[in-house]
C-alpha cells in the first residue's frame, strides 16, 4: 500500500513538473498555477476524503509566522539586490519584468490591480501549488522524512525558477533562489504555508510599490 502511495506521488510530482515546463518553456499548456491548484485539491480529496490540509492549518502563533515571513522577505530582497543581480549581470541581461508591469508607474488603479494579483494568484496560488502541493508529493518519495522535505524543497525551487522562464536566465536563477528562501521559511515554520504566502506577498508588494514610484531601473 505504501509503495502504491509513493508511486502515485511520483506520478503527481512528475506530472506537475511536466505542466510547469510545458507551459513556461514550451507554451504547450495554459498557466500552471490554476492547474496545480486544481490538481492539488483533487489529490487532497482523493487521499484524505476531505478538503483540509495540514499545511494550511491555523498557526499556533501568528506572530512567529509573521516574523518568519518578514525575515524571509527581507532576505530575498537583499539577496536579489546585492548578490543575485550583480552575479547574473556578469553573464546575462537583467531579468525581464512581467508583461504590463511597466504600466504601474504613477498609476494607482493599475498598482492596486497588481496588488490583487500579487496576493491571490502569486502569493496564495503559487505557494499552494509549489510549496504546498508539489513539495508534499516530492517529500512522499522519501516517506515524508525531514531530509525528504529539504531535498524536495530544492527540487521544487528549481521548478519554481523554470516557472519564471519568461524572465530570462537571470530571472530563472533569481526566482530559483527566491524559491529556496520561501521553501526554507515554509519548513522552518513547521510546514505552515502561511509563512511562505505572507513572505511571497510582501516580496511582490515591494516590487509593485517600487514600480509605482519608479524606483526600479
N, C-alpha and C positions, 0 to 999 in steps of 0.2 A: 504493500500500500504506500509506504514511504517512497519507494522507488518510482511508483506511478506519479506521485505528487511532484517529485523532483523533475521527472520527465516533462510533466505539464508546465512546471515553472520554467524549464529550459526553453520549451516551445514558446511560451509567452514572452520571455525576455528576448529571444531571437526575433520573434515577430515584431516586438516593439522596436528593436534596433533596425530591422528592415524598414519599418514605417518612417523612422526618423531620417534614415539615409535616403530612402526613396523620395521623400518629399523635399528635403533640404538640398541634397546634392543633385538628384536626377529629375526632380519635379514630376514624379510619376503618380503621386497620390496627393490628396489635399493635406492641409496643415496637420501636423502630427499631434498637436496639443489636444484638440477635441477628440481625436481618435483614441489617444492614450487614455483620456478621461473616461470615455465610454468603455473601453476595454477593461480599465481598472474597476469600474463599477460592476461590470459583468463578472469579472474574476472574483471580486469580493462576494457578490451574491452567490456565485457557484460554490465557493469554498466554505462560506460560513452560514449561508442560508439567510443572511440579513444584509444590512447596509452599513453597519458601523465598523470602523477600523481603528485599531489601536493608535495609529499614527496621527489621527485627527482628534484624539481624546482631549478633553479639557485638562490643561496642565495643573499640577498641584500648586505651582507658583507662577502667576503671570509675570511677576517682577523678574524672576530668574529667566524666563523665556525672553522677556523684553531686553534684558541686559545681554544675553547671548546674541540676540538679533542685532542690537546696536553695535556690539563689538565686531560681529561678522561683517556688517555693512561697512563699518569704518575700515576694517582690514582690507576688504575687497576694493574699496575706493582708493585707499592708499597704495595698495599693490598695483592696481591698474595705472595710477598716475606716476608712481616713482620707480616701478620695477618692470612691469609687463610692457607698457607703451615704449619706454626707452629701449628695451631689449628687442622687441619685434620691429621697431623702426630701423634697426640695423639690417633687416632682411627684406621687409615688405612695406608696402604703403600703409597708411593708417587704416584702422578698421572703418568699415562703411556703416553709417548710421541707418536705422530703419527707415524705409520709404515714408516720406511725409513728415519726418521728424524736424526738418528744417522750417516747416510752417509754424512751429510752436513759437518761435522768437517774437515776442511782443504781442502775441495773440492769446488772450486769457481763455477764450472759449476753446480753442484748439488745445491749449495746455490742460484744461480740465478734462477734455475728452481723452487725452492721452493718459491722464492720471487714472481715469476709469479703466482703461485698457490695462494699465500697469498693475492695478490691484486685483483685477479679475482674471483676465487671460494670462498675464505673465506671472504674477506672484502666486495666485492660487492655482491656476491651470497648469503651469509648468512645474510647480513644486509637487502637485498631486501626481502628475504623470511621470516625472523623473525621480525625484527624491522619495516619493511615496510608492507608487506602483512598480516602476521598473527596478528600483533598488530592493524592494521586498522580494521580487521574483529572482533577482540575482543572488540575494543572500540565501534564498531557499536552497540553492545549489550546494551551499556549504552548510546545510542543515541549520541555518539561522544563527550560527555562532558569531561572536563579536568580530572575529577575524574575517568571516564571510561578509559581514556588513561593510567593513572597511575596504576590502578588495572590491566588492560590488559597487561601493561609492566611487572608487576610481574609474571603474568601467562605465558607470552612468555619467560621470563627469566628462569622459571622452565623447560619449554620445551627445551630451549637452553642448559641448563645443561644436560638434558637427551640426547640431540643431541651429547653429547661428552661422552656417556656411556662407550665407549671403554677405556677411561682413568681411569676407576675405580671410586669408591665412592669419593675419594679425588678430582679427576678430574671433576666429576659431580658438586660437590659443588663449586669448583674453577670457572668452566665455568658458573655456575648459577650466581655467584657474578659478573663475567665479563659481563653477560647479563644485570644485574641490572645497572651497570655503563654505558654500551653502550646505554641502553634504556634511562637512565637519560640524557645522552648527547644529544640523539635524541630529547627528549621532551623539554629540556632547549633551544635547538637551534630553537624552534618554529616548531618542527616536520620536520626538514630538514635532510634527510637521509645522506647527505654528511658528516655531523658531525660524525655520528657513523661509516660510511665507512672509513673515514680517521683515526679515533681513532683505529678501528679494524686493519687496515693495519699497523699502527705504532706499535701496540702491537705485532702483529705477526712478523713484520720485526725485532723487537728487539729480538724475540725468534730465528729467523733464524741467526742473527748476533752472538748471544750468542752461538748457536750451532756450527757455523763455527769456532769461536775462542776457542771452548772447555770450555766456561765459566760455562756451566751447569754441575751440579754434578749428 
